[in-house]
Amino acid sequence: MGFEMAGHISKKGYDVLVFNRTEAVTADWLSKFSGTGCDSISLLSGQCDIILTCVGNDKDVSQIYSGENGIFESAKPGALLIDHTTTSSKLAKALNAQATSLGLDFIDAPVSGGQAGAENGQLSVMAGGQASSITKALPILNTFSKAVTHMGESGSGQLCKMVNQICIAGVLQGLSEALMLAEATELDIGLVKNAISGGAAGSWQLSNRLESMHKREFDFGFAIDWMRKDLSFCLDEAKSLGVNLPITEYVDKEYEKLQQRGLNRCDTSVLAKQFEE
């Protein structure tokens, strides 16, 4: 997703420096967009006023920020750091504290909208951090998003993303069960979608995934490996607060079973296959 997000920033005329841990990805990006490739994250961060990161998990984020030759070692004084990775809120708060101690600004800014949202510049950004930092970041964030919401203090962007993922998990479980009944009764799935999408059952998942789920097409970007990572943050946070999330726990276990069947790189709508051997 960061590939497309950086592309939108470039197309808006900003001077963009890019780094990817896989050199071929950097080369591919440079063949499609205008910018400068860097050989290391330290070389990039030492030159930029605003640094945006989007990687895989907490370990990756910790490494590129706090590791040897990481962003914290090389960032310019006063630089604004924006992390779009979905991480734990605990990590976001720790990175903000470290950034503040170094005279840097940090925003945890996970996104929703999937690969299609990144490609079309229609992501939704949930941001945690100082209001002044969010204001400074807005011109950049607006290049690839349709909405930026300041959720509050550091870590609150990640907490909101957890809520987002819980909602997606629940909707997809309901949609999967609804599809099973619709197929069993031999209803026309296209007509079902048209009939109910404008009513109280309407959702993005219904409008965009019901028919592809019916066709057993599950190659739409956000793999269940990543969804399970996100749901683990939700369940850990809930446990620490004494909150019960039974549907989230159920869906997470079903995704685990699908992973064991070798479907781990399919997108989250593959949840529909939980009913098939």
HUUR-V729314 format. One record per pair of residues at least 12 apart in sequence whose ideal C-beta (glycine too) atoms are under 10 Angstrom apart, sorted by the first residue. I is the first residue (numbers start at 1). J is the second residue. Records with the same first field share a line. If there is no record, write none. Layout:
I: J  J
This chain:
1: 54  84  85  111  113  114  115  117  118  119  123  144  221  222
2: 18  20  25  29  52  53  54  55  84  85  111  118  144
3: 18  20  25  26  28  29  32  33  54  115  118  119
4: 29  32  33  54  115  116  117  118  119  120  121  123  144
5: 52  54  84  111  117  118  119  121  123  140  141  143  144  145
6: 18  20  29  33  35  52  54  118  143  144
7: 29  32  33  34  35  118  119  121  143  144
8: 33  118  119  120  121  123  140  142  143  144  145
9: 33  35  50  52  121  139  140  141  143  144
10: 29  30  32  33  34  35  143
11: 33  34  121  143  144
12: 121  139  140  142  143  144
13: 34  143
14: 34  35  50  139  140  143
15: 34  35  36  47  48  49
16: 29  33  34  35  36  37  44  48  52
17: 35  36  37  38  43  44  45  46  47  48  51
18: 30  33  35  36  37  38  44
19: 36  37  38  39  40  41  42  43  44  45  51  53  64
20: 37  38  41  55
21: 40  41  55  56  60  63  64
23: 37  39
26: 38  39
40: 69  70  74
41: 53  63  64  65  67  69  70  71  73  74  75
42: 64  68  69  70  71  73  74  75
43: 69  74
44: 71  74  75
45: 64  65  69  70  71  72  73  74  75  76  79  81  104
46: 71  73  74  75  76  79
47: 74  75  76  79
48: 71  74  75  76  79  80  81
49: 75  76  78  79  80  136
50: 79  80  81  82  105  107  136  137  139  140  141
51: 64  65  71  74  75  76  79  80  81  82  83  104  106
52: 80  81  82  83  84  107  109  137  140  141  144
53: 65  71  81  82  83  84  85  109
54: 82  83  84  85  86  109  110  111  118
55: 83  84  85  87
56: 85  86  87  225  226  229
57: 85  86  87  88  91  226  229  230  232  233
58: 85  86  87  88  90  91  92  94  229  233
59: 87  91
60: 85  87
61: 83  85  86  87  88  91  92  95  108
62: 87  91  94  95
64: 83  85
65: 81  83  91  94  95  98  99  106
66: 91  94  95  98
71: 83  95  99  102  104  106
72: 95  98  99  101  102  104  106
73: 102
75: 99  102  103  104
76: 103  104
77: 102  103  104
78: 102  103  104  105
79: 99  102  103  104  105  106
80: 99  104  105  106  107  129  132  133  134  136  137  140
81: 95  96  99  102  104  105  106  107  108  129  133  137
82: 105  106  107  108  109  125  127  129  133  134  136  137  140  141  157
83: 95  96  106  107  108  109  110  128  157  158
84: 107  108  109  110  111  118  123  125  127  141  144  157
85: 108  109  110  111  158  161
86: 108  110  111  112  126  157  158  161  162  164  165  226  227  229  230  233
87: 108  110  155  157  158  161  229  230  233
88: 108  155  158  159  162  232  233  236  237
89: 108  128  154  155  156  157  158  159  160  161  162  233  236  237  240
90: 155  158  233  236  237  240
91: 108  155  158  233
92: 106  107  108  109  110  128  129  153  154  155  156  157  158  159  161
93: 106  108  128  153  154  155  156  158
94: 154  155
95: 107  108  154  155
96: 108  128  129  130  133  153  154  155
97: 154
99: 129  133  154
100: 130  154
104: 133
105: 129  130  132  133  134  136  137
106: 128  129  130  133  154
107: 125  127  128  129  130  133  134  136  137  141  150  154  157
108: 126  127  128  129  151  153  154  155  156  157  158  159  160  161
109: 123  125  126  127  128  129  133  134  137  141  145  148  149  150  151  157  158  161
110: 123  124  125  126  127  128  151  157  158  159  160  161  162  164  165  230
111: 123  124  125  126  127  141  144  145  148  157  161  164
112: 124  125  126  145  147  160  161  164  165  167  168  204  222
113: 125  144  145  146  147  204  222
114: 168  204  208  220  221  222  267  268
115: 220  221  222  267
116: 208  220  221  222
117: 144  145  146  221
118: 144  145  221
119: 144  221
120: 144  146
121: 142  143  144  145  146
122: 144  145  146  147
123: 141  144  145  146  147  148
124: 145  146  147  148  149  160  161  164
125: 137  138  141  142  144  145  146  147  148  149  150  151  157  160  161
126: 147  148  149  150  151  156  157  158  159  160  161  162  163  164
127: 141  148  149  150  151  152  154  156  157  160
128: 150  151  152  153  154  155  156  157  158  159  160  161
129: 150  151  152  153  154  155  156  157
130: 150  153  154
131: 150  152  153
133: 150  154
134: 148  149  150  151  157
135: 150
137: 150
138: 150
151: 163
158: 230  233  237
159: 233  234  237
161: 230  233  234
162: 230  231  233  234  235  236  237  238  245  248
163: 234  237
164: 230  234
165: 226  227  229  230  231  233  234  248  251  268
166: 230  231  234  235  238  245  247  248  251
167: 203  205  248
168: 203  204  205  222  227  230  231  251  268  269  271
169: 227  230  231  234  245  247  248  249  250  251  252  254  255  268  271
170: 245  247  248  250  251
171: 201  203  204  205  206  209
172: 203  205  206  209  213  227  251  254  255  267  268  269  270  271  272
173: 247  248  250  251  254  271  272  274
174: 201  203  205  206  247
175: 201  203  205  206  209  210  213  269  271  272
176: 205  209  210  213  251  254  269  270  271  272  273  274  275
177: 271  272  274  275
178: 192  196  201  206  210  213  272
179: 192  206  209  210  211  213  214  269  271  272  275
180: 272  274  275  276
182: 196  210  214
183: 213  214  272  275
188: 214
189: 210  211  213  214  215
190: 210  211  214
192: 206  210  211  214
193: 206  207  208  209  210  211  214
194: 207
196: 210
197: 210
205: 268  269
208: 220  269
209: 267  268  269  271  272
210: 269  272
212: 267  269  272
213: 267  269  270  271  272  273
214: 272
216: 266  269  270  272  273  276
217: 266  267  269  270
218: 258  263  265  266  267  268  269  270  271  272  273
219: 265  266  267  269  270
220: 266  267  268  269  270
221: 267  268
222: 266  267  268  269
223: 259  263  264  265  266  267  268  270
224: 252  254  255  256  258  259  263  264  265  266  267  268  269  270  271
225: 255  259  263  264  265  266
226: 264  265  267  268
227: 251  252  255  264  267  268  270  271
228: 251  252  253  255  256  258  259  264  268
230: 252  268
231: 245  248  249  251  252  253  255  256
232: 252
234: 248  249  252
235: 248  249  252
250: 274
251: 268  271  274
253: 274
254: 270  271  273  274  275
255: 268  270  271  274
257: 273  274
258: 270  271  272  273  274
261: 273  274  276  277
